[in-house]
């Protein structure tokens, strides 16, 4: 599994993220604190507070998705909890 810390900046970013997550063969799991959300669910993703970073887990084979989310990647310099 690949793990990245990302920051989505707008509702449009969330919609694009969900569209790309739906193309992945395997699970895209988005986590924040003690919850895990299906990254391919627009309703689930809409419930997130996008003003804060989120952790994304996805299969290593998902190279296209990996390239897509790099635009949202941020450095882990502080606790996200």
Beta strands, then each sheet from edge to edge (+ up, - down):
strand 1: 2-6
strand 2: 29-32
strand 3: 35-38
strand 4: 54-58
sheet 1: 1+ 4- 2+ 3-
end
